[in-house]
Amino acid sequence: MKTKLFTILAAAAVMTACVNLDLNPKSQGSSENWYSTEQELQLSLNALYNPTLWNFECNRTFHTDRYSDDWSQRTELYDWLAGAVADDWAKAKNEWANDYKGIARANTVLFSLEKQKENLREATIKLYAGEAKFFRASFYMYLINLFGDVPFYTEYITLEDAYKMGRTDRYVILDQIYKDLDDAAEALPVSYTGTQRVTKGAALAMKARAALLMNDWVTCAAAAKACMDLGVYSLHPDYREFFLSSTKTSPELIFALPCSNELTSYAYGGTTKETNTRSFYPRNNGGTSTAQPSWELFFAYPCTDGKTVEESPLYDPANPFANRDPRLSEITVPFDSEFMDYIYNPRPSATKTLQVSTGTMVKNNDTRLVSENCSYNGLVLKKYVDEEWIDDRLTDTPQRILRYADVLLMYAESKMEMNDIDQSVFDALNSLRARAYKCGLGETSKYPAITENNQTALRRIIRNERRCELAWENRRWFDLIRWRICEPCLTDKIYGLPANEQMTKNEATGYWIWPKDFRPHMREDSTIDLSDILNYPGYYRVNVERNFNPRQYLFPIPQNERVVCPMLTQNPGY
């Protein structure tokens, strides 16, 4: 996909012994003579859309989901889940560096706009300033949520000034984040024609997210409502279609970073694009099934009566996809269904499976009796995956940062937490469920409408609804942190399928993957407790044990930063 958004600017300064070093060559860009024209300022703003700056959103495919209870990856345990994060943790260093790089670029644009007041139209200055403030606010939002108090500046500063900076209270920074996003919302248009840039709605939605992450319910509800009241966003009619690579634009999409295999070295999956996409789709299609949705995520989806698997009489352990929320069958491939030209069947007896296009039975590489390294828990990813992932193992899927469904969920959660539960809360939540069931909001006989008005009970429903709706969208990990509920779920074991011989014995009983009487428990905090599987020793094996350390609710201030900036104190526990 060709886009002006990622125009590559190459600027080099060539110096020889004959060059006066006090001069700026007019034919080349420099920090002194750049930012002087409308085109140069726009190119500088374009650089803020670079996915490499959006580290924890875009560094690799499903970056933060790897640290959540929605994820299972053979016997791999990422360092954050292992409780092994220290002050030299590379991920913290990269996040710190990229956020401040983005902030510095945004500040430079704002500083340069001040100097160009006589050369640029007032409307252009206001527009570009709004865009720069959106990005500055976004990068500060990540910093204060991941690190707490951090160095803070909004001016053009020297390196010497930077070395002397200490940490500013994150709530002081939050006030500036809100102000920047308010300014952006006032300056930016509701929409653009023929280009994808941040808009008024993106600024309002990002303000809602910034407030949500800080549990500021009043601000979150107001910003989300303002975004909703713009009247330009709506839910994409088909849940699965929204996540396909062919869906570049949608009335549900508020802010995304377009990706291009042709124009940039980055596309979906980071620097090892082929490896990362290949890790998620079935082995019959040439994938590796290295990582997949977890059993906890599988059991989070309610039954069609709206009740949990633990409570509902509709749950059938012999056919665990039956009578379930339709979104379950969109996040992971149902057993015995066609997917990407093959019938997906991980049962031990299915050593062959049907290739639909040829009508022939072929070796089934998606059962462990044929391929030991196929899915370790029997599930494979369906959300996002389509033919574009298969042909050359590359995809131009946009990096979706904000979508309307999340705005509805943020609004509902904020109103619930204020105990201001009214019809608008139910409409926001039920719009998502109605879309999942492919019916209208008012057709409550066709989907399990949410009507619970008890705050405690509704809190659990909303938290689980966020999990089901936003699964594998880099949102779950942030939710676990802000809710402070990592200890129960991220210290649980990660379970998978037992040995092949035992699976064969289990299949003979009619319950090959989970036992007949096994019903996972949903805790009051909405996380799923699978520990009762231990009562059925033939139905599981422990793939890996998680060991979350509570100090990791905040990242460590990178040690290399503290060496050059002695004023920076360290977060507790590091």
N, C-alpha and C positions, 0 to 999 in steps of 0.2 A: 504494500500500500504506500503510494507516494504521498508525502505530506510536507508542507512548508514548515511544519512544527519542528522538524529535526534537521533543518538546514545546517550544514557543518561549516563552521567558520574557522579558517586557518589563518593565524596571524603570527608572523615570525619577525624578530628584530635582528638584523644582520649588522654587526659592528666590525669595523676594521680600524687599524691604527690611524687612518686618515680621517675618521669620522669624529666630529665634535659630539661628545657624549651628552652635552646639554641640549641637543636638538632632538626633536621627534620627527623621524622620516615621514613625510606627508603621504607617501605611497603605501604605508603599512600601518596596522593598528597598534596602538599602545594604550597604556592606562591613562595617558594624558590627553591624547587626541581622539580616543574612541568615545562613545556615548555623546556625540555631538550632533547627530542627525536622527531623524525619526526612524529611519531604517536600522541604524546601528543600535538604537535603544530597543527596537522590537526584536532584533536578533539576540540581544542580551536577555530579554525576557524569555525568548524561546528556549534558551539554555536552562531555564528553571523547570522546564517540562522534562528534562532528561531523566529517565527512570533511575539512573545510577544515584541521583541525589535522594530519591525516595527509597532509602536503603531497606527499611524493615517492611515496606510494601512490595518492593520489586527486586530485591537483591537476587532472589532465585524463586523458582516456582513454588507457590504456597509457603512463603518463607516463615511466617510466624505460626502457621498451622502445625508445623513440625514440633513446636513446643507445647502443643495443646493435647487434650484428651480426645480430640477428633482424629488422631493420627496413629497409624501403626506401620512400622517399617522393619520387618524382619527382626533381627536382634539389635538393630541400631538404636542408640539412645543419645540424643543430642545433649551437649554439655549443660545447657540451661536446665533440662529435665533431670540430669544426673546430679544437680547441685554442685557442679564443678566450676562455676564461674568465679574468676579471680580478677584482680585489678589490671591484668594484662590481657583480658579476654578480647580477642580480635573483633568480635561482633560489636562490642561496646565501642571500641576505638573507631570502627568504620562508621557506626551511627553518629557518633560525636562529630567526626570529621566531615561527613556529608551534610549533616544538618547545619553546621556552622559555615560550610562552603556555600550552601544555599542562602543562608542569612546574609553572608558577606556580599554575595552577588545582588541580592534584593536591595540591600542598603546602598550599594554602589549605584544602582539604577536610580534610587530615590535621591541620592546626593547629586547625581548628574542632572536629574530633572530640575532641581533647584537652580542649577547653573545655566539651564537652557530656557529660562522663562521668556527671554526676549526672542528666541529663535523658533519656539514651538507654539502651536495653538493651545489655548487654555484647556480646551476639551481633550486634546491629545495628552497633555500633562496629567490631567485628572484620571483619564483612562489607564495610562501606563502606571501611574502611582497606585491605583487601586489593584492592578494586577500584581505589582511587586509586593504590596502589603499582604495580599492573599498568601503568597508563598512564604513571606517572612513569618507570618502568623502560624502557618502550617508546620514549618520546621521547628519553631519554638514550642509548638504543641507537643511534638514528639519528644523534644528534649526534657520538658518539665514532667512529662508522664513517665519517662524511662529513667531519668537521672534525679528528679526532684529539683532542688535549687541548683541553678546553673549560671555561668557568666551571662550577662545581659547587656546589650548595647543596641542602639538604633541609629547611631551616627556612623560616619566614615572615620574609623580609628586607625592609628598606626600600630605597627607590630609591637613597639615599646609599650603602648597603652594596653595592648592585649595581655602582655606578660604580667601586668600589675593587677589584673582583674580578679576579684574573688567571686563568690557565689551570691546571687540575688534570690530572695524569697520567691518561690515559684508562683505565689498568688499575686505578687506584684507584676510578674511577667504575664500572668493570665489576664490581668486587666489590659495590658497592652495588646495581647492577642485578640481580645474582644474588640478593642478600639480599631485595630487594623482591619478586622473582618467587617466591622460596621462601615468603615471608610470604603472598603472594597465593595460591599453590597450597594453602597450609594453610588459609586463611580462606575461599576460594571453594568453592561447591558443584560437584559433578561435572556437574550439569545444572540447568536451570530448566524450568518448565512455563509455556508461553504467553508467553514473552518471550525476547529474545535479548540476553544480557549476557555479560560475560567469565566464564569458568569455571576450575576447577582445570586442565582440559586445556589451555585457552588459555594459562595462566601457564606450564605446563611446556613447551608448544610454543614459546612466545616465548623462554623461557630457552634452549632448544635453538638457536633462531635467533640469539640474542645471542652464544652461544658459537661457533656456526658462523662468523659474520661475523668473529670474532676468532681463528679457527683453534684454538680450545680444544676439542680433540677429546674429551678425557675428560669434560668437563662436558656437551658436546653429546650424546654417546652416552647418558649417564646420564639426562639430561632427556628425550630422545626416547623412551628405553625406558620411563621412568616414565609418559609420556603413552600409549604403546602399551599398557602393562599396565593402564591404567584399564578397558579392555575395552568402552568406549562408542563408539569410532570404528571405522569400516570404510570401504572404498572404495565409492563410488557405483557401482552395477552398470553403468551406461552412461556412458562418458567424455564424449560430446557432450552428453548430457542434463544432466550436472552443471553445465554452463556456460550453459544457457539461462536466460532471465530468469524463467521459470516455476518454476525450482528455487530456492526461497527457503530451504529447509531440506534438510539431508541428513546422514546419519551421517558423511560425509566432511568436513563443514564444521566447523571448530573455532572460528574467529573471523572475523566479517564485519561490515561497517558497512552496515546496511540503508539503502536509498535510496528516496526517494519524490518523484515529480514533483508530487504533489498537496499534500504537506505542507511541502515545503522548496523553497528556490530552487536547491538542489543536487540533481542526480541524476547518473547515469552520464555523464561527459563534462564536468563542471564548469559554468562559467557560460555556455558556448556549447554547450549540450547537443545541439541540432539539428545544428549544424555538425560537431561532433566525431563523432557516430554516423554521419552521412551520409558521412564521409570514408572509411569502411571497407567499405562493401558495394557490389555491382556497379552499374554504370550502368544496366543494364536494369531495375533495381528502383528507380531514382531516386537511387542513391548516386553518389559521385564517384570511387571507387577511388583516392583521393589517396595513401593509404599501404597497404602490403601486406607480407606475410611476404617475407623476403629469399631470394635464391637460396641463400645460405649455410645458412639454416634448412632450406630444402627438401632440400638434400643431406645434412643432418645425420641424417635419419631412415634407419635401416638397412633392409636388405632382410629378407624374411621368413626368411632363413636366419641372421639375426643379424649378418651381415657388412656392412661399409660398402659404399656404392655403388662405391667404388674397388676393393674386393676381391671383390664378389659376382658370380658368373656369372648371377644372376637379374635384374640390372638391365637394363632395356630402354630405351635412349634414345629409341626411337620411341614408347614408351608409358611414360613415366617414373613414373607413379603405380602401375603394376603391380608386384606382388611386393614391396611396401614395407610397413613398419610401419603398421598401420591408423591410428595417430594422425596420420600425414601427411595423410590424407584428411579429418581433422577440424580441422586448423589452416587448411588452404587447400582451395579447391574443386577437385576433380579435373576435368580436361578432359572434355567430352562427358557430364557428369553433370547431373542435374536439381538445381537449387538455387533456392529461392524462386520457383518457377513457371516458370523458364526453364532451357533447356539452356545451361550455361556453356561457351562455345567461343571462345577468343581467337585461333584460327588466322586468318591473313590471308585465307583463302578464304571464311571463314564470315561473309559480309556480312549474312546472315539467320540467325535461330535460331528454335527452336520454343518458343512459349509453351504450356506443357503444359495449362493450364486451358481454353484455347480450341482447342487442336489446330491452330493456325495458325502460319505462318512470319512473323516480324516482323523489323524492322530490328534488327541485332545491335549494340548500342552498347558491347559488351564486346570488340570487336576494333578494333585501332588503325586499320585501313583505313576504318572508319566513324566512330569517335570518337577523335581523336588524343590526348585527355586521359584515356583509360581506363588501366588498369594499365600502368605503364611496364615491368614485368618479366613480364607474363602471368599473375601470381598474384593472387588476391583472398582476403580473410580469410573463414574459415568459422566458426572458434571464436567463441562468444558470439552470433553474428548469427542472428536469427530474425525471425519476423513482427512482433514488437513493435518492432523497430528500423525497420521499414518504414512502418507505418501513420501514425505522427505524428512519426517520427524522434526519439522519446524512449524511454527504457527505465528500468525500475526495478531493473535487475540489481544485486544486492548487490555491494559492494566486498569481495571475498574476500581477507582478509589472511593467514589460516593455514588450510591444509587437510591432511588426514591423509596424502595422498600425499607432501607435502613432509616430514612427520615421518619417514616411512619412508626417504626419500632422505637426510635428514640423519643418521639412524641408520646407514645403510649407509656413507655417506661417512666418518663419524667412525671407525667400526670399521675400515674399510679403511686410513685414514691412521695408525691405531695398529698396523696390520698384525695385527689380531685378526680375521682373515677366517674366519668359521664359517658354519654353515647358516643362522643367523638373518639374516646379510647377504644371502645368496641368496634367502631367503624374502621379505625386504622388497622387493628389486628385482624378483623374478619375480612378486610379487603385482601390480605395476603392469603388467608385460608381459602377464600372463594376463588382466587386466581389459581391456587394449587389444584382445586377440584374442578376447574374449568367451568365455573358458573358465576352468576351475578351475586353481588353483595346481599341483595334481598332474598335470594333463593336459599333460605336457611334450612330447607328440608334436604338439600343436596350436599351440605357440608356441616361439620360440627362447629357451629358458631360459638364463640367465646362470650359468656354472659356473667362470669364470676365477678362479683363486686367486693368480695373480701380482700383486703389489701395483701395479706400474707399469702393467700392462695393464688391471687392474681400475679403476685411477684414471681412465683415459681413457674406459672404458665408463660409469662412474658419472657423470662430468661430462657426457657426451653424453646419458645417460638423463635427467639433470636438465633439460637443454635441451629434449629432445623432450616430456617430460611436462609441464613448467611453462612452455612457450612462451607469450609474450604475457601473462604474469601478474606483471609487475614483479619478476621474480626474476633474470633473466639478467644484467642490468647489475650487480647486487650481486655475483653470482658472478664475473664478469670482474674486478671490482675486488679481491675478496678473494683470488682466485687469482693476481693480478698478471700477467694475460695480455692486457692491452688492446693492447699494442704490436703484436703480429703481426696481430690481426684488425681492430683499429680504425684501422689505417693502410692497410688494403687499399682498393682502389677498390670502389665500388658499381656493379654492372653491371646492364644491362637490355637490352631488345629492340633490335635494329638498326632501320634505316630500313625503311619499309613495302615498298619495292621489293625490298630484299635479303631480307626475310622471305618474300616470295612466291617468290623463287628457292629459298630454303632448303626451303620446303614441298614443292616439286617433287621434292626428293631423298628425301622420306619422314621427314626429321628437321628439323622446322620451328623448334623452340625451342632445342635443344642439338644439337651435331654428334654423329655416330655414335660417334666414338672418344673423346669428351670424358669423362673421369672425374675429378672433383674429388678432391683429396687431403685426408685428415684428418691434421692435424699431431699430434704427440705430446701437445700440450696440449689436444687434442680440438677445436680450432677448425678451420674449413673453409677451405682455400686454393683459390680459384677462378682463380689466375693463369694456369693452363694454357689458359684460354679465349682468352688473347692469341694463341695459335697458330692460332686460327680467326677471322680478322678479320671475316668476314661474319656472325658469330653474336652479336655483342654491340655495345653502345656503353657508354661510361663515363657514367653518369648524374651522378656526383659523386665527388670524392676526399676521403676522410677524413684527418684530421691530428691524431690524439690526442696530447696533450702529457702526458708522465709526471708533471708536477707536479700534474696533476688527479686523481691517486689520492686526494688530499685536497683538499677545497674550500678556497677562501680564507676567512679570517676576514673578514666584511663590513667594509668600510672605515668605514661609518657607525658601527659598533659600536666600532671602535678609536679613533674621534675622541672619543667620550664616555667610553670606558674605556681610558685610556692604558696600563693594565697588560697589555692584550691584545697579545701578540706575533703576528706573521704567520707562516703556513706557508711552507716553503721554495719559492722560485721565483716568488712573487707580488710 
